[in-house]
Amino acid sequence: MRNLYNLKSLSLDDILSILKRASEFKAGAVADFSGKIIANLFFEPSTRTQNSFIMAEKKLHMQDINLNPVVSSLQKGESLYDTVKTFAAIGVDAVVIRATENEYYKQFENKLQIPLINGGDGSGDHPTQSLLDLMTIQEEFGVFLGKKCLIVGDISHSRVANTNIEIMKRLGMEVYLAAPSVFQNQNYSYVDFDEVIGDMDVVMLLRVQHERHAEKYHTTSERYLQKYGLSKERNAKMKKDAIIMHPAPFNRGWEIDGDLCEGGKSRIFEQMSNGVFVRMAVLEYCLSGE
């Protein structure tokens, strides 16, 4: 049994092994986990991650149970801890959890006898998103060492940024950040978007999280796109073989010009496709481990 809380807890060999297995699944490899039941417990809204896990589970011949927080005992005051322990008690074989609390998984250390896979914790980590991002970069360039990635947008609230910054550096990539001051995490340094974009291999945009910034960030889509979005003008400055990435959901016309979302450099929907294969590999890794 293995857990996946974050990528810091995995060796580079583990990470590369998961990516290799994901590529094998994409190429048509199969695995049969008939009889395994996975509980997908999403305490925050999700389209891609939750449904990508469901698709991965179905491809592995698993059964899935999906929690709807609105009609669960959470509405009666039940805690996240007791909810998760309930699913373990009724016999599921693993849980996939997304929660608003950073590092929520720490309360389950040595308390669960089944694998826990982190589907995103607050502004902390999003390990499977980072793995699918790495798979997409690896498919494009073949290597990580020396590749340059610019991450632009809401760094302060982004679990994707936190996870990618750490793992990309471990793999030998050069990571640069650009963001409005209100979106900056002061643990990092920042560059000028326009000064570096022509040198980047990957430009990764992050969603403007309107629900978190209603009180302290007031602007228009046009102004944001002009200052910190990937406009057509900035796209024209990118290297010929550079790619555009975004963890989604994306706000067309804010962090990226709408026409670029499906343009020649965009790998946004390829990221989504790769997410299924990465999550198949993660499920296999966690359920097959000793």
Secondary structure, DSSP 8 states (H G I E B T S, - for coil): ---BS-STTS-HHHHHHHHHHHHHHHTT-----TT-EEEEEESS--SHHHHHHHHHHHHTT-EEEE--GGGSGGGGT--HHHHHHHHHHTT-SEEEEEESSTTGGGGGTTT-SS-EEEEEETTTB-HHHHHHHHHHHHHHHS--TT-EEEEES--TT-HHHHHHHHHHHHTT-EEEEE--GGG--TTS----HHHHGGG-SEEEE----HHHHTTT----HHHHHHHHSB-HHHHHHS-TT-EEE--S---BTTTB-GGGTTSTTB-HHHHHHHHHHHHHHHHHHHHH--
